[in-house]
Amino acid sequence: MTAPTPPDASLAADIDACCRLTGEFVLRSGQVANEYFDKYLFEAQPDLLERVAAQMVDLLPEGTELLGGLEMGGIPIATMVSAKTGLPALFVRKKAKEYGTMKLAEGPDVAGKRVTLIEDVITTGGAVRNATVALREFGATVETVVCAIDRSPADVNPLADVGLEVRPVLTKADLDAVSVR
């Protein structure tokens, strides 16, 4: 593996400026915070989405056969990375559909394929962990997740328990370093 490239401070500053909101926000945990990071704001901006996807291309492990975009935030990023690389995309739901094809993963068959997961933001890795376990049960080889932002504590791999390598474009520290709070 080549040495990691340094984070793009310009990209970090642009994403931080676009996505860091202040006010009163109820978090998933039920706690109230005066700051919130709205990741969908950068995904809705074609220029920012393209810049993130371009950096993800270099983070893809050799031998990747499918890009598994996780519902919902990983899907637009995986689509953009797919367009840049020519690799097919797979769209992974949080829960299998209860109608039609009843699939958890929409797209090509994963059995025997090396799937690199694509996610927008990882904090605890819950959705990524669930997708990894499910895709492995379907016969996929899943060893790496490439994410736009890793918000987990520095030097902690929240997905070590499922043997998944996390390759972020940016980390929480990168965003905090450019924040003009």
C-alpha positions in Angstrom: 0.0 0.0 0.0 1.3 3.5 -0.9 1.7 6.1 1.8 -1.5 8.0 2.5 -1.8 11.4 0.8 -2.1 14.4 3.1 -5.7 15.6 3.5 -6.9 18.3 1.1 -7.2 21.3 3.4 -9.2 23.2 0.8 -11.7 20.4 0.5 -11.9 20.1 4.3 -12.6 23.9 4.6 -15.2 23.9 1.9 -17.0 20.9 3.3 -16.9 22.3 6.8 -18.2 25.7 5.7 -21.1 24.0 3.8 -22.0 21.4 6.4 -21.3 22.6 10.0 -24.5 24.1 11.4 -25.1 25.9 14.7 -28.3 26.1 16.6 -30.1 23.5 18.8 -30.1 19.9 17.4 -31.4 16.7 18.9 -28.9 13.9 18.1 -29.7 10.3 17.4 -28.5 9.5 20.9 -31.2 11.9 22.3 -28.6 14.4 23.4 -29.0 18.1 22.5 -26.1 19.7 20.7 -25.4 23.3 19.6 -23.6 22.2 16.6 -24.5 19.7 13.8 -22.7 18.4 10.8 -25.2 18.0 7.9 -23.4 15.6 5.5 -26.2 15.8 2.9 -25.3 19.4 2.2 -22.0 18.5 0.6 -23.5 15.5 -1.2 -26.1 17.8 -2.8 -23.4 20.1 -4.2 -22.1 18.6 -7.5 -18.7 20.3 -7.1 -18.1 19.1 -3.6 -19.4 15.6 -4.4 -17.1 15.4 -7.4 -14.1 16.5 -5.4 -14.8 13.9 -2.7 -15.3 11.1 -5.3 -12.1 12.1 -7.1 -10.1 11.6 -3.8 -11.9 8.3 -3.1 -10.7 6.8 -6.4 -7.1 6.8 -5.1 -8.2 5.1 -1.8 -9.9 2.1 -3.5 -8.0 -1.1 -2.8 -6.6 -3.0 -5.8 -8.8 -5.8 -6.9 -12.1 -4.0 -6.1 -14.9 -5.4 -8.3 -18.0 -3.7 -7.0 -18.6 -0.4 -5.1 -21.2 -0.9 -2.4 -22.9 2.5 -1.7 -24.7 2.4 1.7 -28.2 3.8 2.0 -28.6 6.7 1.9 -25.5 8.9 2.0 -23.2 6.4 0.4 -25.3 6.0 -2.7 -24.6 9.3 -4.5 -20.9 9.0 -3.7 -20.7 5.4 -4.9 -22.5 6.5 -8.1 -20.0 9.3 -8.7 -17.0 7.0 -8.0 -18.5 4.4 -10.3 -18.7 6.9 -13.1 -15.0 7.9 -12.5 -13.7 4.4 -12.4 -16.0 2.3 -14.6 -16.5 -0.1 -11.6 -20.1 -1.2 -11.2 -22.0 0.1 -8.2 -24.2 -1.8 -5.8 -26.7 0.0 -3.6 -27.0 -1.5 -0.1 -30.2 -1.0 1.9 -30.3 -0.8 5.7 -33.1 -3.4 5.5 -34.2 -5.7 2.7 -37.2 -4.6 0.7 -40.4 -6.3 1.8 -41.8 -6.3 -1.8 -40.7 -6.9 -5.4 -37.2 -8.5 -5.4 -36.9 -8.3 -1.6 -33.2 -7.5 -1.9 -30.9 -6.0 0.6 -28.4 -5.1 -2.1 -29.6 -3.7 -5.5 -27.3 -4.3 -8.5 -25.0 -7.1 -9.6 -24.7 -10.4 -7.7 -22.1 -10.1 -4.9 -21.2 -13.8 -4.5 -17.5 -14.3 -5.1 -16.9 -10.6 -5.7 -14.5 -8.2 -3.9 -16.8 -5.3 -2.7 -15.4 -2.0 -1.4 -18.0 -0.2 0.7 -18.6 3.5 0.1 -20.0 5.6 3.0 -20.4 9.3 3.6 -19.6 9.6 7.3 -18.5 7.0 9.8 -18.7 7.7 13.6 -19.4 4.3 15.2 -19.7 2.3 12.0 -23.1 0.6 12.8 -24.5 0.7 9.3 -21.2 -0.3 7.8 -20.9 -3.2 10.2 -24.4 -4.4 9.4 -23.8 -4.2 5.6 -20.4 -6.0 5.9 -21.9 -8.9 7.8 -24.9 -9.2 5.4 -22.8 -9.0 2.2 -20.3 -11.6 3.6 -23.3 -13.9 4.2 -24.2 -13.5 0.5 -20.6 -14.6 -0.4 -18.9 -11.2 -1.0 -15.4 -10.5 0.2 -15.6 -7.2 2.1 -12.4 -5.9 3.6 -12.4 -2.1 3.1 -14.7 0.8 3.5 -13.8 4.2 1.9 -15.6 7.1 3.5 -15.8 10.8 2.9 -15.4 11.6 6.6 -14.2 9.5 9.5 -15.6 11.1 12.7 -14.5 8.3 15.0 -11.8 9.1 17.7 -8.3 9.5 16.3 -6.4 6.2 16.1 -9.5 4.1 16.7 -10.9 1.8 14.0 -14.6 1.4 14.9 -14.9 -1.5 12.5 -11.9 -3.5 13.7 -14.3 -6.1 15.3 -15.4 -7.1 11.8 -11.9 -6.9 10.3 -12.7 -3.9 8.1 -10.1 -1.3 7.1 -11.4 2.3 7.1 -9.9 4.6 4.4 -11.2 8.2 4.9 -10.9 11.2 2.6 -11.0 13.4 5.6 -11.2 12.9 9.4 -12.9 14.9 12.2 -9.5 16.3 13.0 -9.1 17.6 9.4 -12.4 19.4 9.6 -11.7 20.8 13.1 -8.4 22.1 11.9 -10.1 24.3 9.3 -13.3 25.2 11.2 -13.9 28.9 11.8 -16.4 28.4 14.6 
